[in-house]
Amino acid sequence: MRLLIVRHAIAEEYEESARRSGGDGARPLTAEGADKMRRGALGLLELQPELDCIATSPLVRARQTADILAEAYPGVGVEVAEPLAPGHAPAEPLEWLRERRAAAVAAVGHEPGLSQLASFLLGGGERSFLELKKGAACLIDLPRLAGGAGTLLWLAPPRMLRRLAE
């Protein structure tokens, strides 16, 4: 399996969103964040042209980012995966992934959980050794779904993804 890990795009500030909508889980993307992610998604399409499904945290900003990815990958569905929400251990998404039996899956979520997931898949430990900026992505090749079994194929900051789309 290839796992495309994508951090959600730029979202509203917590204070602004909490005042209007009542909490962190409801924070939407900003217009700028959505626009940058649309261009970044086209760059992702250049680097990983095929996906079988897109998994997302249930939080609004991640779901909106996943929907933008789905626009770039016509016909690819979006599924909510609770283990991608904040507060889950790095190994928790593995069971969800095992149930999919897919060749290529995108996982959209949050920091520090995504970096912890990537670090776990690459090194087997729970200590994170990489960081994803908002809208950034990395691709991991997983011959088997286990900690330490992955190979990092690439790590791309959001600016690079947008440039690939030009």
C-alpha positions as CSV (number, residue, x, y, z in Angstrom):
1,M,0.0,0.0,0.0
2,R,1.0,3.6,-0.6
3,L,-0.2,6.0,2.1
4,L,-0.4,9.7,1.1
5,I,-0.5,11.7,4.3
6,V,-1.9,15.2,4.0
7,R,-2.2,17.8,6.7
8,H,-5.3,20.0,6.4
9,A,-5.1,23.4,4.8
10,I,-5.1,26.7,6.5
11,A,-8.1,27.1,8.8
12,E,-9.7,29.9,10.7
13,E,-8.0,30.9,14.0
14,Y,-9.4,29.1,17.0
15,E,-10.7,32.2,18.7
16,E,-12.6,33.5,15.7
17,S,-14.2,30.1,15.0
18,A,-15.0,29.4,18.6
19,R,-16.9,32.7,18.8
20,R,-19.0,31.9,15.8
21,S,-19.4,28.2,15.7
22,G,-18.5,26.9,19.2
23,G,-15.3,25.0,19.0
24,D,-12.2,23.6,17.5
25,G,-13.9,20.7,15.6
26,A,-16.1,23.1,13.6
27,R,-13.2,25.4,12.4
28,P,-13.5,25.7,8.6
29,L,-10.7,26.4,6.1
30,T,-10.1,30.0,5.2
31,A,-10.8,31.1,1.6
32,E,-7.1,31.4,1.1
33,G,-6.5,28.0,2.6
34,A,-9.0,26.3,0.3
35,D,-7.6,28.1,-2.7
36,K,-4.0,27.1,-1.9
37,M,-5.2,23.5,-1.2
38,R,-6.9,23.3,-4.6
39,R,-3.7,24.2,-6.3
40,G,-1.7,21.9,-4.0
41,A,-4.1,19.0,-4.8
42,L,-3.2,19.3,-8.5
43,G,0.4,19.0,-7.5
44,L,-0.4,15.9,-5.5
45,L,-2.1,14.5,-8.6
46,E,1.3,14.9,-10.4
47,L,3.2,13.0,-7.7
48,Q,0.6,10.3,-6.9
49,P,-1.8,10.0,-9.9
50,E,-4.0,7.3,-8.4
51,L,-5.9,6.9,-5.2
52,D,-8.4,4.3,-4.1
53,C,-9.9,6.3,-1.3
54,I,-9.4,9.4,0.8
55,A,-9.7,9.0,4.6
56,T,-10.3,12.1,6.8
57,S,-10.5,13.1,10.4
58,P,-14.1,14.0,11.3
59,L,-13.1,17.6,12.1
60,V,-14.5,20.2,9.6
61,R,-11.1,21.6,8.3
62,A,-9.9,18.1,7.5
63,R,-13.1,17.1,5.8
64,Q,-13.0,20.2,3.7
65,T,-9.4,19.4,2.7
66,A,-10.4,15.9,1.8
67,D,-13.3,17.1,-0.3
68,I,-10.8,19.4,-2.2
69,L,-8.6,16.4,-2.8
70,A,-11.6,14.4,-4.1
71,E,-12.2,17.2,-6.6
72,A,-8.7,16.6,-8.0
73,Y,-9.2,12.8,-8.0
74,P,-12.6,12.3,-9.7
75,G,-14.4,9.2,-8.6
76,V,-12.4,8.7,-5.4
77,G,-14.7,8.7,-2.4
78,V,-14.1,10.3,1.0
79,E,-14.5,8.3,4.2
80,V,-14.4,9.6,7.8
81,A,-11.8,7.7,9.8
82,E,-12.0,8.5,13.5
83,P,-8.4,7.3,14.2
84,L,-7.2,10.4,12.2
85,A,-8.9,12.8,14.7
86,P,-6.6,14.5,17.3
87,G,-5.7,12.5,20.4
88,H,-5.3,9.0,18.8
89,A,-2.2,6.9,19.1
90,P,0.0,6.6,16.0
91,A,-0.8,2.9,15.5
92,E,-4.6,3.4,15.6
93,P,-5.2,4.2,11.9
94,L,-3.5,0.9,10.9
95,E,-6.6,-1.2,11.6
96,W,-8.8,1.2,9.6
97,L,-6.3,0.9,6.7
98,R,-6.2,-2.9,6.9
99,E,-9.9,-3.0,6.4
100,R,-9.6,-1.1,3.1
101,R,-7.3,-3.4,1.3
102,A,-6.4,-0.6,-1.1
103,A,-3.3,0.1,-3.1
104,A,-3.2,3.8,-2.5
105,V,-5.0,5.7,0.3
106,A,-4.8,9.4,1.3
107,A,-5.1,10.2,5.0
108,V,-6.1,13.8,5.9
109,G,-5.7,15.0,9.4
110,H,-3.8,17.1,11.9
111,E,-0.6,17.8,13.6
112,P,1.0,16.4,15.7
113,G,-0.9,13.1,14.9
114,L,0.1,12.9,11.3
115,S,3.8,13.4,11.9
116,Q,3.6,10.8,14.7
117,L,1.8,8.4,12.3
118,A,4.4,8.9,9.6
119,S,7.3,8.5,12.1
120,F,5.7,5.4,13.5
121,L,5.4,3.8,10.0
122,L,8.9,4.7,9.1
123,G,10.8,4.1,12.3
124,G,8.5,2.0,14.5
125,G,8.6,4.4,17.5
126,E,6.1,6.9,18.8
127,R,8.5,9.9,18.8
128,S,8.0,12.1,15.8
129,F,10.9,13.1,13.7
130,L,9.2,15.1,10.9
131,E,6.7,17.8,10.7
132,L,4.0,18.6,8.1
133,K,3.0,22.2,7.5
134,K,-0.6,23.0,6.7
135,G,-1.3,21.7,3.2
136,A,1.9,19.6,3.1
137,A,2.1,15.9,2.3
138,C,4.3,12.9,2.3
139,L,4.0,9.5,0.6
140,I,5.0,6.3,2.3
141,D,5.4,2.9,0.7
142,L,4.1,0.2,3.1
143,P,4.8,-3.4,2.0
144,R,3.0,-4.4,5.2
145,L,1.0,-2.3,7.6
146,A,3.2,-2.3,10.7
147,G,5.4,0.2,12.6
148,G,8.8,0.5,11.0
149,A,7.8,-1.2,7.8
150,G,7.5,2.0,5.6
151,T,9.8,3.8,3.2
152,L,9.5,7.5,2.7
153,L,9.1,8.2,-1.0
154,W,8.8,11.9,-0.7
155,L,7.9,14.8,1.6
156,A,6.6,17.9,0.0
157,P,5.8,21.3,1.5
158,P,2.7,23.1,0.3
159,R,4.6,25.6,-1.9
160,M,6.3,22.8,-3.8
161,L,2.9,21.1,-4.4
162,R,1.4,24.3,-5.8
163,R,4.4,24.8,-8.1
164,L,4.0,21.3,-9.5
165,A,0.5,22.3,-10.5
166,E,1.6,25.2,-12.6
